[in-house]
Amino acid sequence: MTVVQAESPGHGGMLAVRAADRSGDKVNGGLKIGQLARRVGVTAKAIRFYEVKRVLPRPTRGANGYRLYGSDAVETLTFVKQAAGLGLTLAEIREILSIRQGGGPPCVHVRRLLVDKSRELDRKLRDLIDMRRQIRQSLTAWSRTSRRRATVCPHIEHRGTRAPVESVKGRSRRV
């Protein structure tokens, strides 16, 4: 809120007049949930979710019961959005915020988390590349396996393996 001072006609003194912030964002000393959501680029529902999950502290309430957030909420939500973009979970983000609120620098902890995330992504990437290779092999072998017997689909059941041997009247044959 900004306060505009003007001379009071008839009283000869100064009169303090409360006026809304020029940006129209602040009401009764804080941002309402929708205003905060727009400023940070999240939904009001996400903000309430972060409150329930204790990532964002409960806001103060105005006389009308509306949630009112300070500039610290903008900073915290911006951090939460950026941290989530790096793959950190809400539990990890809450831990980082807790370290910071306790007065300690969380950067060593954050680095360890990001190193672990990087290693996990490397493992997942290797697994995905392997899966892609297996899919391509199945597609390459598609015409060769289409007539084989299978419980459901021979293209999947005989993938990467030799067909099982089935005995027919004393003779072995590949299925």
N, CA, C and O of each residue as an XYZ file, in Angstrom:
700
protein
N       0.846     -1.173      0.000
C       0.000      0.000      0.000
C       0.890      1.233      0.000
O       1.945      1.269      0.632
N       0.438      2.215     -0.713
C       1.129      3.487     -0.642
C       0.239      4.465      0.098
O      -0.988      4.374      0.066
N       0.866      5.365      0.738
C       0.113      6.387      1.462
C       0.360      7.708      0.771
O       1.506      8.111      0.571
N      -0.710      8.377      0.410
C      -0.609      9.671     -0.244
C      -0.977     10.726      0.792
O      -2.014     10.627      1.448
N      -0.145     11.709      0.929
C      -0.464     12.775      1.868
C      -0.929     13.994      1.082
O      -0.328     14.369      0.076
N      -1.993     14.595      1.553
C      -2.533     15.788      0.903
C      -2.961     16.777      1.969
O      -3.259     16.408      3.104
N      -2.983     18.038      1.579
C      -3.462     19.047      2.526
C      -4.956     18.904      2.664
O      -5.679     18.742      1.681
N      -5.400     18.966      3.886
C      -6.828     18.843      4.156
C      -7.480     20.215      4.050
O      -7.135     21.132      4.795
N      -8.425     20.351      3.120
C      -9.078     21.656      3.021
C      -9.864     21.952      4.286
O     -10.578     21.088      4.796
N      -9.742     23.105      4.767
C     -10.498     23.515      5.941
C      -9.811     23.188      7.244
O     -10.159     23.774      8.269
N      -8.866     22.296      7.257
C      -8.178     21.952      8.501
C      -6.764     22.515      8.534
O      -6.165     22.627      9.603
N      -6.232     22.868      7.379
C      -4.907     23.459      7.311
C      -3.782     22.493      7.584
O      -2.618     22.890      7.527
N      -4.080     21.232      7.882
C      -3.031     20.260      8.189
C      -2.910     19.223      7.081
O      -3.518     19.340      6.017
N      -2.121     18.224      7.361
C      -1.909     17.148      6.401
C      -2.879     16.012      6.705
O      -3.151     15.711      7.867
N      -3.389     15.395      5.672
C      -4.314     14.284      5.811
C      -3.697     13.076      5.109
O      -3.340     13.162      3.934
N      -3.571     11.969      5.806
C      -3.031     10.748      5.197
C      -4.184     10.002      4.541
O      -5.208      9.730      5.167
N      -3.997      9.683      3.285
C      -5.025      8.973      2.538
C      -4.403      7.686      2.018
O      -3.365      7.711      1.357
N      -5.041      6.565      2.319
C      -4.516      5.286      1.849
C      -4.980      5.069      0.415
O      -6.140      5.303      0.076
N      -4.067      4.626     -0.398
C      -4.400      4.347     -1.805
C      -3.832      2.984     -2.162
O      -2.855      2.525     -1.569
N      -4.443      2.364     -3.113
C      -3.970      1.051     -3.555
C      -2.620      1.200     -4.234
O      -2.332      2.226     -4.849
N      -1.808      0.183     -4.119
C      -0.525      0.136     -4.806
C      -0.762      0.346     -6.299
O      -1.738     -0.174     -6.840
N       0.092      1.081     -6.967
C      -0.108      1.390     -8.386
C      -0.239      0.154     -9.255
O      -0.963      0.170    -10.250
N       0.450     -0.911     -8.892
C       0.360     -2.131     -9.697
C      -0.960     -2.848     -9.461
O      -1.329     -3.723    -10.244
N      -1.670     -2.503     -8.415
C      -2.949     -3.142     -8.120
C      -2.784     -4.522     -7.506
O      -3.769     -5.239     -7.330
N      -1.556     -4.905     -7.176
C      -1.313     -6.253     -6.680
C      -1.528     -6.394     -5.180
O      -1.965     -7.449     -4.721
N      -1.241     -5.389     -4.432
C      -1.261     -5.546     -2.984
C      -2.591     -5.101     -2.398
O      -3.138     -4.056     -2.750
N      -3.086     -5.924     -1.501
C      -4.320     -5.621     -0.802
C      -4.064     -5.841      0.679
O      -3.613     -6.917      1.073
N      -4.340     -4.851      1.498
C      -4.147     -4.953      2.946
C      -2.759     -5.469      3.323
O      -2.634     -6.264      4.254
N      -1.726     -5.034      2.621
C      -0.374     -5.392      2.992
C       0.137     -6.707      2.444
O       1.192     -7.168      2.878
N      -0.557     -7.330      1.516
C      -0.068     -8.583      0.954
C      -0.723     -8.908     -0.370
O      -1.658     -8.236     -0.804
N      -0.222     -9.936     -0.995
C      -0.788    -10.405     -2.258
C      -1.855    -11.452     -1.977
O      -1.664    -12.329     -1.135
N      -2.972    -11.362     -2.677
C      -3.961    -12.429     -2.586
C      -3.447    -13.608     -3.398
O      -2.531    -13.460     -4.207
N      -4.033    -14.768     -3.183
C      -3.522    -15.999     -3.779
C      -3.484    -15.942     -5.312
O      -2.516    -16.399     -5.921
N      -4.502    -15.400     -5.923
C      -4.530    -15.308     -7.383
C      -3.457    -14.385     -7.918
O      -2.856    -14.650     -8.960
N      -3.219    -13.298     -7.200
C      -2.179    -12.360     -7.604
C      -0.798    -12.994     -7.480
O       0.055    -12.828     -8.352
N      -0.592    -13.718     -6.392
C       0.677    -14.423     -6.201
C       0.863    -15.474     -7.297
O       1.947    -15.609     -7.866
N      -0.185    -16.198     -7.576
C      -0.117    -17.247     -8.602
C       0.286    -16.658     -9.953
O       1.160    -17.198    -10.631
N      -0.342    -15.562    -10.340
C      -0.010    -14.929    -11.623
C       1.421    -14.408    -11.640
O       2.124    -14.532    -12.643
N       1.842    -13.833    -10.537
C       3.185    -13.258    -10.484
C       4.263    -14.341    -10.643
O       5.278    -14.123    -11.304
N       4.035    -15.486    -10.042
C       5.052    -16.549    -10.051
C       4.871    -17.492    -11.247
O       5.828    -18.122    -11.697
N       3.646    -17.583    -11.754
C       3.398    -18.484    -12.888
C       2.975    -19.875    -12.465
O       3.307    -20.857    -13.130
N       2.246    -19.968    -11.366
C       1.679    -21.238    -10.907
C       0.182    -21.021    -10.696
O      -0.308    -19.902    -10.841
N      -0.535    -22.071    -10.359
C      -1.966    -21.929    -10.095
C      -2.220    -21.713     -8.610
O      -1.381    -22.035     -7.769
N      -3.376    -21.170     -8.306
C      -3.767    -21.003     -6.898
C      -3.861    -22.370     -6.233
O      -3.522    -22.527     -5.060
N      -4.321    -23.349     -6.987
C      -4.416    -24.711     -6.456
C      -3.029    -25.230     -6.065
O      -2.876    -25.885     -5.034
N      -2.026    -24.937     -6.888
C      -0.651    -25.355     -6.579
C      -0.163    -24.685     -5.299
O       0.517    -25.315     -4.489
N      -0.505    -23.417     -5.115
C      -0.087    -22.704     -3.904
C      -0.707    -23.358     -2.668
O      -0.024    -23.581     -1.669
N      -1.999    -23.662     -2.740
C      -2.653    -24.321     -1.596
C      -2.027    -25.696     -1.346
O      -1.854    -26.103     -0.198
N      -1.687    -26.416     -2.434
C      -1.029    -27.721     -2.312
C       0.322    -27.573     -1.599
O       0.643    -28.364     -0.712
N       1.112    -26.562     -1.985
C       2.408    -26.328     -1.351
C       2.251    -25.991      0.129
O       3.102    -26.349      0.943
N       1.167    -25.305      0.475
C       0.909    -25.016      1.888
C       0.633    -26.305      2.657
O       1.185    -26.524      3.736
N      -0.226    -27.157      2.092
C      -0.578    -28.429      2.741
C       0.667    -29.292      2.909
O       0.836    -29.939      3.943
N       1.536    -29.308      1.909
C       2.760    -30.118      1.942
C       3.884    -29.445      2.729
O       4.998    -29.965      2.794
N       3.593    -28.302      3.317
C       4.536    -27.557      4.153
C       5.787    -27.103      3.404
O       6.862    -26.975      3.991
N       5.634    -26.864      2.115
C       6.726    -26.284      1.338
C       6.643    -24.764      1.439
O       7.659    -24.070      1.449
N       5.434    -24.273      1.512
C       5.170    -22.844      1.654
C       4.481    -22.633      2.999
O       3.505    -23.318      3.304
N       4.976    -21.695      3.808
C       4.325    -21.483      5.108
C       2.907    -20.949      4.947
O       2.581    -20.306      3.949
N       2.082    -21.221      5.932
C       0.712    -20.710      5.922
C       0.757    -19.179      5.914
O       1.534    -18.578      6.657
N      -0.059    -18.556      5.089
C      -0.041    -17.097      5.015
C      -0.863    -16.475      6.145
O      -1.608    -17.155      6.851
N      -0.702    -15.180      6.286
C      -1.586    -14.465      7.208
C      -2.941    -14.338      6.525
O      -3.059    -14.534      5.315
N      -3.946    -14.014      7.301
C      -5.293    -13.844      6.758
C      -5.735    -12.407      6.980
O      -5.481    -11.813      8.028
N      -6.399    -11.868      5.976
C      -6.969    -10.533      6.107
C      -8.251    -10.613      6.922
O      -8.712    -11.703      7.260
N      -8.822     -9.461      7.233
C     -10.072     -9.411      7.993
C     -11.188    -10.150      7.257
O     -12.115    -10.667      7.882
N     -11.097    -10.198      5.940
C     -12.107    -10.881      5.131
C     -11.820    -12.380      4.993
O     -12.586    -13.091      4.342
N     -10.734    -12.868      5.591
C     -10.391    -14.287      5.531
C      -9.502    -14.667      4.360
O      -9.059    -15.812      4.264
N      -9.236    -13.721      3.469
C      -8.386    -14.017      2.313
C      -6.952    -14.269      2.766
O      -6.459    -13.652      3.711
N      -6.301    -15.188      2.070
C      -4.877    -15.415      2.316
C      -4.117    -14.188      1.809
O      -4.414    -13.659      0.738
N      -3.147    -13.750      2.584
C      -2.316    -12.615      2.186
C      -0.853    -13.023      2.281
O      -0.380    -13.451      3.334
N      -0.150    -12.885      1.176
C       1.233    -13.331      1.077
C       2.160    -12.130      0.945
O       1.820    -11.130      0.312
N       3.328    -12.245      1.548
C       4.344    -11.209      1.441
C       5.304    -11.518      0.296
O       5.158    -12.514     -0.412
N       6.286    -10.641      0.135
C       7.261    -10.820     -0.945
C       8.083    -12.086     -0.742
O       8.594    -12.650     -1.709
N       8.219    -12.542      0.509
C       8.955    -13.777      0.760
C       8.271    -14.972      0.085
O       8.942    -15.920     -0.324
N       6.949    -14.930     -0.032
C       6.229    -16.016     -0.701
C       6.555    -16.037     -2.189
O       6.669    -17.108     -2.785
N       6.705    -14.861     -2.792
C       7.095    -14.780     -4.213
C       8.460    -15.432     -4.392
O       8.656    -16.234     -5.305
N       9.394    -15.088     -3.525
C      10.752    -15.633     -3.615
C      10.760    -17.141     -3.381
O      11.431    -17.881     -4.100
N      10.015    -17.593     -2.379
C       9.972    -19.025     -2.062
C       9.353    -19.812     -3.205
O       9.894    -20.835     -3.624
N       8.220    -19.338     -3.708
C       7.563    -20.053     -4.815
C       8.416    -20.056     -6.079
O       8.439    -21.045     -6.812
N       9.106    -18.972     -6.331
C      10.009    -18.931     -7.491
C      11.090    -19.986     -7.329
O      11.417    -20.701     -8.276
N      11.650    -20.084     -6.112
C      12.657    -21.107     -5.838
C      12.070    -22.507     -6.018
O      12.699    -23.365     -6.638
N      10.873    -22.745     -5.483
C      10.225    -24.059     -5.577
C      10.044    -24.446     -7.048
O      10.328    -25.578     -7.439
N       9.579    -23.515     -7.839
C       9.357    -23.772     -9.271
C      10.675    -24.118     -9.972
O      10.724    -25.050    -10.775
N      11.725    -23.382     -9.673
C      13.030    -23.633    -10.287
C      13.614    -24.959     -9.824
O      14.177    -25.701    -10.628
N      13.487    -25.265     -8.535
C      14.023    -26.514     -7.981
C      13.273    -27.717     -8.564
O      13.882    -28.730     -8.906
N      11.963    -27.595     -8.672
C      11.166    -28.682     -9.268
C      11.570    -28.884    -10.726
O      11.562    -30.011    -11.221
N      11.919    -27.810    -11.406
C      12.379    -27.902    -12.791
C      13.684    -28.673    -12.930
O      14.003    -29.169    -14.011
N      14.430    -28.772    -11.850
C      15.669    -29.555    -11.843
C      15.422    -30.997    -11.393
O      16.360    -31.784    -11.266
N      14.160    -31.333    -11.156
C      13.826    -32.698    -10.780
C      13.812    -32.968     -9.295
O      13.666    -34.119     -8.882
N      13.959    -31.943     -8.483
C      13.919    -32.156     -7.041
C      12.478    -32.408     -6.602
O      11.546    -31.777     -7.101
N      12.309    -33.327     -5.672
C      10.981    -33.655     -5.163
C      10.555    -32.602     -4.136
O      11.379    -31.828     -3.649
N       9.272    -32.584     -3.817
C       8.795    -31.643     -2.801
C       9.459    -31.899     -1.456
O       9.768    -30.958     -0.725
N       9.679    -33.163     -1.127
C      10.352    -33.487      0.133
C      11.777    -32.916      0.138
O      12.228    -32.377      1.149
N      12.475    -33.034     -0.981
C      13.836    -32.493     -1.072
C      13.817    -30.967     -1.003
O      14.669    -30.355     -0.359
N      12.846    -30.369     -1.667
C      12.728    -28.901     -1.646
C      12.420    -28.426     -0.228
O      12.993    -27.442      0.239
N      11.523    -29.120      0.447
C      11.175    -28.768      1.830
C      12.418    -28.860      2.720
O      12.634    -28.013      3.587
N      13.226    -29.889      2.496
C      14.468    -30.065      3.258
C      15.429    -28.898      3.030
O      16.020    -28.377      3.976
N      15.576    -28.499      1.788
C      16.459    -27.374      1.435
C      15.971    -26.093      2.106
O      16.757    -25.349      2.693
N      14.670    -25.847      2.014
C      14.100    -24.651      2.641
C      14.287    -24.678      4.153
O      14.541    -23.644      4.770
N      14.162    -25.858      4.747
C      14.333    -26.006      6.186
C      15.767    -25.668      6.598
O      15.993    -24.995      7.604
N      16.728    -26.142      5.812
C      18.132    -25.829      6.105
C      18.342    -24.324      6.044
O      19.000    -23.753      6.914
N      17.786    -23.676      5.019
C      17.936    -22.234      4.848
C      17.257    -21.472      5.997
O      17.811    -20.512      6.532
N      16.058    -21.914      6.362
C      15.335    -21.248      7.439
C      16.031    -21.440      8.786
O      15.876    -20.624      9.694
N      16.792    -22.517      8.907
C      17.570    -22.762     10.121
C      18.828    -21.917     10.184
O      19.577    -21.983     11.158
N      19.062    -21.125      9.152
C      20.206    -20.222      9.150
C      21.420    -20.759      8.428
O      22.416    -20.049      8.282
N      21.358    -22.006      7.970
C      22.509    -22.588      7.294
C      22.419    -22.455      5.785
O      21.327    -22.354      5.225
N      23.567    -22.456      5.132
C      23.557    -22.432      3.670
C      23.275    -23.855      3.145
O      23.997    -24.789      3.493
N      22.263    -24.022      2.335
C      21.898    -25.356      1.869
C      22.656    -25.827      0.632
O      22.370    -26.905      0.111
N      23.603    -25.049      0.159
C      24.231    -25.337     -1.136
C      24.975    -26.675     -1.184
O      24.947    -27.347     -2.215
N      25.633    -27.071     -0.109
C      26.339    -28.360     -0.091
C      25.318    -29.485     -0.237
O      25.540    -30.438     -0.984
N      24.210    -29.372      0.472
C      23.130    -30.358      0.386
C      22.524    -30.379     -1.021
O      22.270    -31.446     -1.579
N      22.300    -29.207     -1.578
C      21.731    -29.105     -2.930
C      22.672    -29.747     -3.938
O      22.229    -30.471     -4.829
N      23.955    -29.489     -3.803
C      24.925    -30.083     -4.736
C      24.869    -31.605     -4.677
O      24.865    -32.274     -5.711
N      24.825    -32.152     -3.450
C      24.751    -33.607     -3.306
C      23.483    -34.156     -3.964
O      23.529    -35.176     -4.651
N      22.358    -33.482     -3.753
C      21.097    -33.913     -4.370
C      21.194    -33.891     -5.893
O      20.745    -34.821     -6.563
N      21.782    -32.827     -6.435
C      21.881    -32.708     -7.895
C      22.858    -33.726     -8.489
O      22.629    -34.238     -9.585
N      23.933    -34.016     -7.780
C      24.867    -35.060     -8.242
C      24.131    -36.404     -8.297
O      24.257    -37.154     -9.265
N      23.354    -36.697     -7.234
C      22.578    -37.944     -7.207
C      21.546    -37.978     -8.339
O      21.359    -39.014     -8.978
N      20.880    -36.850     -8.584
C      19.893    -36.771     -9.676
C      20.571    -37.015    -11.021
O      20.036    -37.714    -11.881
N      21.730    -36.441    -11.187
C      22.467    -36.595    -12.441
C      22.831    -38.064    -12.683
O      22.697    -38.569    -13.797
N      23.286    -38.733    -11.638
C      23.628    -40.157    -11.767
C      22.396    -40.996    -12.080
O      22.451    -41.906    -12.907
N      21.292    -40.689    -11.420
C      20.044    -41.411    -11.662
C      19.564    -41.191    -13.099
O      19.086    -42.123    -13.746
N      19.692    -39.969    -13.592
C      19.315    -39.696    -14.985
C      20.206    -40.455    -15.962
O      19.731    -40.955    -16.981
N      21.502    -40.539    -15.650
C      22.416    -41.316    -16.500
C      21.971    -42.778    -16.565
O      21.956    -43.378    -17.639
N      21.607    -43.349    -15.411
C      21.147    -44.736    -15.376
C      19.859    -44.906    -16.177
O      19.728    -45.848    -16.958
N      18.918    -43.999    -15.982
C      17.648    -44.071    -16.717
C      17.878    -43.912    -18.213
O      17.235    -44.582    -19.020
N      18.791    -43.029    -18.578
C      19.103    -42.829    -19.997
C      19.675    -44.102    -20.603
O      19.295    -44.486    -21.709
N      20.588    -44.761    -19.888
C      21.132    -46.037    -20.385
C      20.013    -47.063    -20.555
O      19.967    -47.785    -21.551
N      19.102    -47.122    -19.561
C      17.979    -48.066    -19.643
C      17.078    -47.752    -20.835
O      16.619    -48.664    -21.524
N      16.824    -46.478    -21.078
C      15.977    -46.092    -22.205
C      16.645    -46.420    -23.544
O      15.982    -46.874    -24.476
N      17.944    -46.190    -23.636
C      18.667    -46.506    -24.867
C      18.635    -48.009    -25.113
O      18.472    -48.452    -26.250
N      18.791    -48.798    -24.044
C      18.711    -50.251    -24.174
C      17.307    -50.681    -24.620
O      17.163    -51.556    -25.474
N      16.288    -50.068    -24.042
C      14.916    -50.404    -24.424
C      14.664    -50.050    -25.891
O      14.026    -50.814    -26.615
N      15.164    -48.897    -26.326
C      15.008    -48.504    -27.732
C      15.674    -49.527    -28.648
O      15.129    -49.876    -29.695
N      16.861    -50.009    -28.248
C      17.566    -51.009    -29.051
C      16.728    -52.286    -29.151
O      16.615    -52.874    -30.226
N      16.145    -52.710    -28.036
C      15.316    -53.917    -28.044
C      14.069    -53.741    -28.911
O      13.672    -54.666    -29.619
N      13.467    -52.589    -28.861
C      12.288    -52.313    -29.695
C      12.667    -52.359    -31.167
O      11.949    -52.944    -31.977
N      13.784    -51.750    -31.512
C      14.226    -51.752    -32.916
C      14.530    -53.176    -33.391
O      14.247    -53.527    -34.536
N      15.116    -54.002    -32.493
C      15.364    -55.403    -32.854
C      14.052    -56.136    -33.088
O      13.935    -56.918    -34.031
N      13.070    -55.886    -32.238
C      11.758    -56.523    -32.412
C      11.132    -56.105    -33.728
O      10.559    -56.938    -34.430
N      11.229    -54.851    -34.067
C      10.655    -54.375    -35.327
C      11.389    -54.965    -36.527
O      10.763    -55.288    -37.536
N      12.694    -55.107    -36.429
C      13.473    -55.702    -37.513
C      13.086    -57.165    -37.709
O      13.016    -57.653    -38.837
N      12.838    -57.851    -36.610
C      12.503    -59.281    -36.676
C      11.009    -59.516    -36.901
O      10.575    -60.668    -36.927
N      10.230    -58.482    -37.059
C       8.767    -58.587    -37.133
C       8.295    -59.604    -38.168
O       7.461    -60.449    -37.845
N       8.789    -59.553    -39.380
C       8.305    -60.455    -40.440
C       8.729    -61.900    -40.206
O       8.048    -62.823    -40.653
N       9.833    -62.104    -39.517
C      10.314    -63.466    -39.285
C       9.527    -64.181    -38.196
O       9.493    -65.412    -38.182
N       8.895    -63.453    -37.285
C       8.256    -64.105    -36.143
C       6.734    -64.126    -36.219
O       6.083    -64.671    -35.328
N       6.170    -63.556    -37.243
C       4.718    -63.384    -37.260
C       3.938    -64.695    -37.297
O       2.785    -64.732    -36.868
N       4.550    -65.786    -37.808
C       3.792    -67.037    -37.905
C       4.036    -67.983    -36.741
O       3.455    -69.067    -36.690
N       4.866    -67.593    -35.831
C       5.135    -68.451    -34.676
C       3.931    -68.481    -33.753
O       3.174    -67.517    -33.635
N       3.786    -69.625    -33.105
C       2.702    -69.741    -32.121
C       3.114    -69.016    -30.855
O       4.283    -68.993    -30.470
N       2.132    -68.438    -30.237
C       2.401    -67.724    -28.995
C       1.118    -67.639    -28.187
O       0.019    -67.788    -28.721
N       1.272    -67.402    -26.917
C       0.120    -67.251    -26.048
C      -0.653    -65.989    -26.397
O      -1.881    -66.005    -26.477
N       0.076    -64.890    -26.606
C      -0.576    -63.611    -26.906
C      -0.051    -63.027    -28.201
O      -0.806    -62.882    -29.162
N       1.225    -62.689    -28.245
C       1.806    -62.047    -29.425
C       3.243    -62.530    -29.599
O       4.090    -62.275    -28.744
N       3.520    -63.217    -30.686
C       4.867    -63.763    -30.889
C       5.937    -62.684    -31.020
O       7.109    -62.940    -30.741
N       5.557    -61.507    -31.432
C       6.542    -60.433    -31.602
C       7.124    -60.003    -30.259
O       8.243    -59.494    -30.196
N       6.373    -60.205    -29.203
C       6.863    -59.851    -27.875
C       7.436    -61.076    -27.167
O       8.504    -61.004    -26.560
N       6.727    -62.194    -27.246
C       7.122    -63.383    -26.492
C       8.436    -63.989    -26.957
O       9.164    -64.570    -26.152
N       8.745    -63.867    -28.219
C       9.973    -64.478    -28.732
C      11.055    -63.440    -28.991
O      12.033    -63.711    -29.688
N      10.878    -62.285    -28.442
C      11.830    -61.196    -28.625
C      13.175    -61.563    -27.999
O      13.260    -61.869    -26.810
N      14.187    -61.526    -28.797
C      15.542    -61.725    -28.296
C      15.862    -63.139    -27.842
O      16.937    -63.378    -27.292
N      14.957    -64.075    -28.060
C      15.236    -65.452    -27.661
C      14.960    -66.358    -28.844
O      14.266    -65.985    -29.789
N      15.505    -67.523    -28.774
C      15.183    -68.521    -29.788
C      13.829    -69.086    -29.434
O      13.470    -69.166    -28.259
N      13.094    -69.470    -30.420
C      11.767    -70.025    -30.187
C      11.903    -71.305    -29.374
O      12.850    -72.065    -29.576
N      10.968    -71.556    -28.454
C      11.030    -72.776    -27.654
C      10.830    -74.004    -28.533
O      10.160    -73.950    -29.564
N      11.414    -75.086    -28.109
C      11.313    -76.340    -28.866
C      10.079    -77.079    -28.382
O       9.845    -77.215    -27.182
N       9.285    -77.562    -29.355
C       8.076    -78.303    -29.023
C       8.178    -79.678    -29.685
O       8.580    -79.791    -30.843
N       7.819    -80.688    -28.958
C       7.876    -82.043    -29.492
C       6.563    -82.363    -30.195
O       5.481    -82.201    -29.631
N       6.685    -82.826    -31.450
C       5.494    -83.220    -32.213
C       5.714    -84.654    -32.690
O       6.593    -84.907    -33.514
N       4.920    -85.591    -32.174
C       5.001    -87.009    -32.526
C       6.435    -87.519    -32.547
O       6.890    -88.113    -33.524
N       7.140    -87.269    -31.433
C       8.472    -87.824    -31.304
C       9.556    -87.004    -31.968
O      10.736    -87.316    -31.808
N       9.195    -85.946    -32.723
C      10.207    -85.118    -33.374
C      10.203    -83.728    -32.748
O       9.159    -83.214    -32.348
N      11.346    -83.153    -32.674
C      11.448    -81.790    -32.152
C      11.329    -80.812    -33.300
O      11.860    -81.040    -34.387
N      10.626    -79.722    -33.048
C      10.579    -78.667    -34.054
C      10.485    -77.314    -33.338
O       9.948    -77.211    -32.235
N      11.004    -76.315    -33.977
C      10.943    -74.953    -33.425
C       9.573    -74.380    -33.731
O       9.032    -74.567    -34.820
N       9.030    -73.689    -32.762
C       7.712    -73.084    -32.950
C       7.860    -71.640    -33.305
O       6.862    -70.947    -33.506
